[in-house]
């Protein structure tokens, strides 16, 4: 059995940045919908070691990074769960 586990808003910006491929279509679509370059905002937040990302950046960035990471892990998934914001990522990954 495989379970998809998705993090909440407390995840460090540097970890989120590692999961955001700069040229990914989902990231480009999210940036277009948000009206700002999401990658660049996470990149700036990651430079401030230990500082929390602003909610307006953290939530869409973590959601997008979670879905991109999930898409790169093929196979059958039996369970999906997430903490706080991660619940939305889990629901989206499960097809809800």
Secondary structure, 3 states (H helix, E strand, C coil): CCEEEECCCCCCHHHHHHCCCCCCHHHHHHHHHHCCCHHHHHHHHHHCCCCCCCHHHHHHHHHHHHHHHHHCCCCCCCEEEECCCHHHHHHHHHCC
